């Protein structure tokens, strides 16, 4: 991957794909002022060079009546082979939403969708029964509100628009066909309607209608690319904050500050030991240190923080 050159046009294409990865190549070509053939070639090259690692669909679990449970795991007495086995175990779970290798206090970040704490406990207990002897420490929380931004910093875009998923909202009724559509689009959000139609044994118009409804009712929040930030010269960190003497007004001001910071990619409000979490793209540890120092100077309520480096996504 070393030596990959990503120019301004590539960045514009990537930005469009992250805003809506299901939009036609012809539409992207018109926006970036290139021919359809050139855009298609550039996308293929970005895929070949693993700048684009796939095409995914962001799903709002809360809109389907589910909660988002998050685990950070620290391993012990493992081998690379055993860790690969654990990762493969999580990847096979229908309820898995996110799975990443990380460095710092933890080794693996896992996000699981479950209807309630009892359903999550069943999933958790099955994992612990099988692999508990390899887990030294664990941290579990429930996401109550998530702000999700595009990778504007990577693309040189000032766009700070964001999507919100939160626990308190109306639940949308979906059937098994809707669930199959979501499952297929989560694996490849650019799957053509005709292919979806064949797999689901529905007409193309019926598939289009269902997808549009799921988007309109905020069950599907976005169709996006899985982008590798390393070729852009950035590192991806997750920060866990523990706060003290905090009230809702101070917390909201802190969130507003994070929203305005182009380095920030995710903001997570969660129920757990930590009070606030966020993810950033920075060029190096010095830039991360400066960002955290500035945040501490603005908000004296930060008691402590954990810094986690993302190494790779598995789902």
C-alpha positions in Angstrom: 0.0 0.0 0.0 3.0 2.3 0.4 3.5 4.8 -2.4 -0.2 5.1 -3.3 -1.0 8.5 -4.8 -4.4 9.9 -4.1 -5.1 13.1 -5.9 -7.9 15.7 -5.6 -10.2 13.9 -8.0 -9.8 10.7 -6.1 -10.7 12.4 -2.9 -13.8 14.0 -4.5 -14.9 10.6 -5.7 -14.3 9.0 -2.3 -16.3 11.8 -0.6 -19.2 11.2 -3.0 -19.1 7.5 -2.3 -19.1 8.0 1.4 -22.1 10.4 1.2 -24.0 7.8 -0.9 -22.2 4.8 -2.2 -25.4 3.6 -4.1 -25.5 6.6 -6.4 -24.7 5.7 -10.0 -21.3 6.2 -11.5 -22.8 8.7 -14.0 -24.1 10.9 -11.1 -20.7 10.9 -9.4 -19.0 11.6 -12.7 -21.2 14.7 -13.2 -20.4 16.0 -9.7 -16.6 15.6 -10.0 -16.5 16.7 -13.7 -14.9 13.5 -15.1 -16.2 11.0 -17.7 -18.1 8.0 -16.5 -15.3 5.7 -17.7 -12.6 7.7 -15.8 -14.6 7.6 -12.6 -15.2 3.8 -13.0 -11.4 3.2 -13.6 -10.4 5.4 -10.6 -12.8 3.5 -8.3 -11.4 0.2 -9.5 -7.9 1.4 -8.8 -8.9 2.6 -5.3 -10.4 -0.9 -4.7 -7.3 -2.6 -6.0 -5.0 -0.6 -3.8 -7.3 -1.2 -0.8 -8.0 2.4 -0.2 -11.6 1.3 -0.5 -12.0 -1.8 1.6 -15.6 -2.5 0.7 -19.1 -1.1 0.6 -21.3 -1.1 3.7 -24.6 0.0 5.0 -25.0 1.9 8.3 -28.0 0.6 10.2 -29.8 2.4 13.0 -30.3 -0.5 15.5 -32.6 1.7 17.7 -35.1 2.2 14.9 -35.6 -1.6 14.8 -36.0 -1.8 18.5 -32.5 -2.9 19.3 -29.8 -1.6 21.6 -26.1 -1.3 20.7 -23.9 -3.1 23.2 -20.1 -2.5 23.0 -17.3 -4.5 24.3 -13.6 -3.8 24.6 -11.5 -6.9 25.2 -8.0 -7.4 26.5 -6.6 -10.8 25.7 -4.3 -13.1 27.7 -2.5 -16.4 26.8 -3.4 -16.2 23.2 -1.6 -16.8 19.9 -2.1 -15.0 16.6 -4.0 -18.1 15.4 -6.3 -18.1 18.5 -7.0 -14.4 18.1 -8.0 -15.0 14.4 -10.3 -17.7 15.7 -12.0 -15.3 18.1 -12.3 -12.7 15.4 -13.9 -15.3 13.1 -16.3 -16.3 15.9 -17.6 -12.7 16.2 -17.8 -12.3 12.4 -20.2 -15.2 12.2 -22.6 -13.6 14.6 -25.7 -12.2 12.9 -25.9 -9.5 15.5 -22.4 -8.1 15.0 -22.3 -4.5 14.0 -18.6 -3.6 14.2 -15.4 -5.5 14.9 -12.0 -3.9 15.0 -8.5 -4.8 16.2 -7.0 -2.1 18.4 -3.9 -1.2 20.4 -3.6 0.3 23.9 -5.4 -0.9 26.9 -7.5 -3.2 24.7 -7.1 -5.6 21.8 -10.5 -6.0 20.2 -13.5 -3.7 19.9 -16.9 -5.4 19.4 -20.3 -3.8 18.8 -23.4 -6.1 19.0 -27.0 -5.4 18.4 -29.5 -7.0 20.8 -33.1 -6.4 21.8 -32.4 -6.1 25.5 -29.7 -6.8 28.1 -31.0 -10.4 28.5 -30.4 -11.1 24.8 -27.0 -9.6 24.9 -26.1 -11.5 28.1 -26.9 -14.8 26.3 -24.6 -13.8 23.4 -21.9 -12.7 25.9 -22.2 -15.8 28.1 -21.8 -18.1 25.0 -18.6 -16.2 24.1 -17.2 -16.3 27.6 -18.0 -20.0 27.9 -16.0 -20.7 24.7 -13.2 -18.1 25.0 -13.4 -16.7 28.6 -10.0 -18.1 29.6 -8.4 -15.9 26.9 -10.0 -12.6 28.2 -7.9 -10.8 30.8 -10.1 -7.7 31.1 -13.3 -6.4 29.5 -15.3 -3.2 29.3 -19.0 -3.2 28.4 -21.2 -0.2 27.6 -24.5 0.5 25.9 -24.5 3.3 23.2 -27.3 5.7 23.8 -26.5 8.3 21.1 -24.0 8.2 18.2 -23.0 11.1 16.0 -21.4 9.8 12.7 -19.5 12.2 10.4 -18.0 11.6 7.0 -14.2 11.4 6.6 -14.1 15.1 5.6 -10.5 15.6 6.9 -9.2 12.8 4.7 -10.8 14.3 1.6 -10.1 17.9 2.2 -13.8 18.6 2.7 -15.2 21.1 5.2 -18.5 19.2 5.4 -19.4 18.6 9.0 -22.9 17.3 8.5 -23.6 14.2 10.6 -26.1 11.4 11.2 -27.5 10.6 14.7 -28.6 7.2 16.0 -30.1 7.2 19.4 -31.9 4.8 21.8 -35.0 6.9 22.4 -36.9 7.0 19.2 -39.9 5.4 17.5 -39.5 1.8 16.5 -40.2 1.0 12.8 -42.0 -2.3 12.0 -39.9 -4.3 9.6 -40.5 -7.9 8.3 -38.2 -10.7 7.3 -37.8 -9.5 3.8 -36.7 -6.1 5.1 -34.2 -7.9 7.3 -32.8 -9.8 4.3 -32.4 -6.6 2.3 -30.5 -5.0 5.2 -28.3 -8.1 5.6 -27.4 -8.1 1.8 -26.8 -4.4 1.7 -24.6 -4.5 4.8 -22.3 -6.9 3.0 -22.3 -4.8 -0.2 -24.4 -1.6 -0.4 -23.6 -1.2 -4.1 -25.3 -4.5 -5.0 -27.5 -3.8 -8.1 -31.2 -3.8 -7.7 -31.5 -6.7 -10.3 -29.2 -8.9 -8.1 -31.1 -8.1 -5.0 -34.3 -8.8 -6.9 -33.1 -12.3 -7.9 -31.9 -13.2 -4.4 -35.1 -12.0 -2.7 -37.4 -13.2 -5.4 -39.1 -9.9 -5.6 -39.7 -7.4 -8.5 -37.1 -4.7 -8.9 -39.8 -2.0 -8.1 -40.7 -3.8 -4.9 -37.0 -3.9 -3.8 -36.6 -0.2 -4.6 -39.7 0.7 -2.7 -38.5 -1.2 0.4 -35.0 0.3 0.3 -36.5 3.8 0.0 -38.8 3.2 2.9 -36.0 1.9 5.1 -34.0 5.0 4.3 -36.9 7.4 4.8 -37.7 5.9 8.2 -34.1 6.1 9.3 -33.6 2.4 9.6 -30.8 2.6 7.0 -28.9 5.8 7.8 -26.3 5.7 5.0 -24.7 3.7 2.2 -20.9 4.2 2.5 -17.4 3.0 1.7 -15.0 1.3 4.1 -12.1 3.6 3.6 -8.5 2.9 4.7 -7.1 6.0 6.4 -3.5 5.0 6.3 -2.8 6.0 2.6 -3.9 9.5 3.6 -1.3 9.8 6.3 -3.7 9.6 9.2 -4.1 7.4 12.2 -7.4 6.5 13.7 -7.9 6.7 17.5 -10.7 6.1 19.9 -10.8 8.2 23.1 -12.7 7.2 26.2 -13.3 10.1 28.7 -14.2 9.8 32.4 -15.7 13.1 33.6 -16.2 14.7 37.0 -18.5 17.4 38.3 -20.3 17.3 35.0 -23.8 18.5 34.3 -25.8 18.1 31.1 -25.1 21.7 30.0 -21.3 21.2 30.2 -21.6 17.9 28.5 -23.5 19.4 25.6 -20.9 22.2 25.3 -18.2 19.5 25.1 -20.1 17.7 22.4 -20.5 20.9 20.4 -16.8 21.5 20.6 -16.1 18.0 19.3 -18.7 18.5 16.5 -16.8 21.6 15.3 -13.4 19.7 15.3 -12.7 18.3 11.8 -10.5 15.6 13.4 -13.6 14.0 15.0 -15.3 11.2 13.1 -17.5 9.6 15.8 -19.0 10.8 19.1 -20.6 8.3 21.3 -22.7 8.9 24.4 -22.9 5.6 26.3 -24.1 4.0 29.6 -21.1 2.5 31.3 -18.0 3.4 33.3 -17.0 6.1 30.8 -19.1 9.3 30.3 -18.2 10.2 26.7 -16.3 8.7 23.8 -15.1 9.9 20.4 -13.0 8.8 17.5 -10.5 11.0 15.6 -8.1 11.0 12.6 -4.7 12.6 13.4 -1.4 12.5 11.6 0.6 11.4 14.6 0.7 11.1 18.4 1.8 14.7 18.8 -1.3 16.0 17.0 -3.4 13.7 19.2 -1.7 15.1 22.3 -2.4 18.7 21.2 -6.0 17.9 20.6 -6.5 16.3 24.0 -4.6 19.1 25.8 -6.8 21.7 24.2 -9.9 19.8 25.2 -8.6 19.5 28.8 -7.9 23.2 28.9 -11.4 24.0 27.8 -13.1 21.5 30.0 -11.6 21.0 33.5 -14.2 18.3 34.2 -12.1 15.7 32.3 -10.8 13.4 35.1 -9.0 10.9 32.9 -8.9 9.4 29.4 -8.0 6.2 27.6 -6.4 6.3 24.1 -7.0 3.4 21.7 -5.4 3.0 18.3 -7.4 1.3 15.6 -5.4 -1.2 13.6 -7.9 -2.7 11.3 -11.6 -3.4 10.7 -12.9 -7.0 10.4 -16.6 -6.2 9.7 
